[in-house]
Amino acid sequence: MKMLQEFKEFAVKGNVVDLAVGVIIGGAFGKIVTSLVNDVIMPPIGALLGEVNFKDLKFYLVDISTLSDADKETAAAIKYGQFINVVLDFMIVAFCIFMLVKVLNSLRRKKEDKDETPAEPTEKECPYCLSQIPIKATRCKHCTSQLEAAADV
């Protein structure tokens, strides 16, 4: 029962929920980028290179001239075309994450700049007893000395 309670506390904490949402959105975003690379970016590049489908680009490690078409599918090969797709996929995701972090950092800097503006002083020091008094005070509440007008502050 105690373990179940500990798990419940762990699972409903904000950090875990935020992480789960991030993972789900990241997975969906990865699918979008994969489709962008495979269905939008690579076909025009393949057309420019002579109707090449990048997924089909591979370097066979065996002599395929003696193999049937069915055996060619299972023959040992280095699939560099698929690797190019995956690298491009990664580069787009990395660039998007970079841009997101850049925007978040700029927003954070703007917020920090707003927080760093000094507040107007609300107190001043009594020149006679050196205690803190309200800035608009004309008489010190500690030593009862008469002070000059608030304009000298």
C-alpha positions in Angstrom: 0.0 0.0 0.0 2.8 2.4 0.8 4.5 1.7 -2.5 1.3 2.4 -4.3 1.0 5.8 -2.4 4.6 6.6 -3.3 4.0 5.8 -7.0 0.9 8.0 -7.0 2.9 10.9 -5.6 5.6 10.4 -8.2 3.1 10.0 -11.1 1.1 13.1 -10.3 3.9 15.5 -9.7 4.0 18.3 -12.2 7.5 17.4 -13.6 6.4 13.9 -14.5 3.3 15.0 -16.3 5.2 17.8 -18.1 7.8 15.2 -19.2 5.1 12.9 -20.4 3.5 15.6 -22.4 6.9 16.6 -23.9 7.6 13.0 -24.9 4.2 12.6 -26.6 4.5 15.9 -28.4 8.1 15.1 -29.4 7.0 11.8 -30.9 4.3 13.4 -32.9 6.6 16.1 -34.0 9.2 13.5 -35.1 6.5 11.8 -37.3 5.7 15.2 -38.9 9.4 15.8 -39.6 9.9 12.3 -41.0 7.0 12.8 -43.3 8.4 16.2 -44.3 11.8 14.6 -45.2 10.4 11.5 -46.9 7.4 13.0 -48.7 8.3 16.6 -49.4 12.0 17.2 -49.4 13.6 14.0 -50.7 11.4 13.5 -53.8 12.4 16.8 -55.5 16.1 16.1 -54.6 15.7 12.6 -56.1 14.1 14.1 -59.2 16.9 16.5 -59.6 19.4 13.6 -59.4 17.6 11.6 -62.1 14.5 10.1 -60.6 16.4 8.5 -57.7 14.5 7.3 -54.6 16.8 7.8 -51.7 15.4 4.9 -49.8 16.5 2.6 -52.6 20.1 3.7 -52.6 22.4 1.0 -51.2 25.8 -0.5 -51.6 25.6 -4.3 -51.7 28.3 -6.2 -49.9 27.8 -9.3 -52.1 27.7 -9.8 -55.9 24.1 -9.3 -56.8 24.4 -10.2 -60.4 23.8 -13.8 -59.5 20.9 -13.2 -57.1 17.2 -13.2 -57.9 15.1 -10.1 -57.2 13.7 -11.7 -54.0 17.2 -12.4 -52.8 18.4 -8.8 -53.5 15.9 -7.6 -50.9 17.6 -9.7 -48.2 21.2 -9.4 -49.4 23.6 -7.7 -47.1 23.8 -4.0 -48.1 24.8 -0.6 -46.7 21.7 1.5 -47.1 23.2 4.9 -47.4 20.1 6.4 -48.9 18.0 5.6 -45.9 20.9 7.0 -43.7 20.8 10.3 -45.7 17.0 10.5 -44.9 17.6 9.9 -41.2 20.4 12.4 -41.0 18.3 15.0 -42.7 15.4 14.1 -40.4 17.7 14.7 -37.4 19.0 18.0 -38.7 15.5 19.4 -39.1 14.5 18.3 -35.6 17.7 19.7 -34.1 17.2 23.0 -35.9 13.6 23.3 -34.7 14.7 22.5 -31.1 17.5 25.1 -31.5 15.0 27.7 -32.7 12.6 26.9 -29.8 15.4 27.2 -27.2 16.5 30.4 -28.8 13.0 31.9 -28.6 12.6 30.7 -25.0 16.0 32.2 -24.0 15.1 35.6 -25.5 11.8 35.6 -23.7 13.6 34.7 -20.4 16.1 37.5 -21.0 13.3 40.0 -21.6 11.6 38.9 -18.4 14.9 39.1 -16.4 15.5 42.6 -17.8 12.0 43.7 -16.6 12.7 42.1 -13.2 16.1 43.9 -12.8 14.7 47.5 -13.1 15.2 48.9 -9.6 12.2 49.9 -7.7 11.7 53.5 -6.5 13.0 53.9 -3.0 10.3 54.0 -0.3 12.5 54.9 2.6 15.3 57.4 3.4 17.8 57.7 6.2 17.3 60.3 9.0 20.4 62.6 9.0 20.3 62.9 12.8 19.7 59.3 14.1 20.4 57.4 10.9 17.2 55.3 11.2 15.1 54.4 8.2 12.0 56.5 7.7 9.3 56.9 5.0 10.6 59.0 2.1 7.8 61.6 2.4 8.3 62.0 6.1 8.9 65.6 7.4 9.7 64.5 11.0 11.7 61.4 12.1 9.5 58.9 14.0 12.5 57.8 16.1 14.2 61.0 17.2 11.4 63.4 16.3 13.8 65.7 14.5 12.3 68.1 12.0 13.4 67.1 8.5 13.7 69.1 5.3 10.9 68.8 2.7 10.7 65.5 0.7 12.0 67.4 -2.3 15.7 66.9 -1.3 15.5 63.2 -1.7 
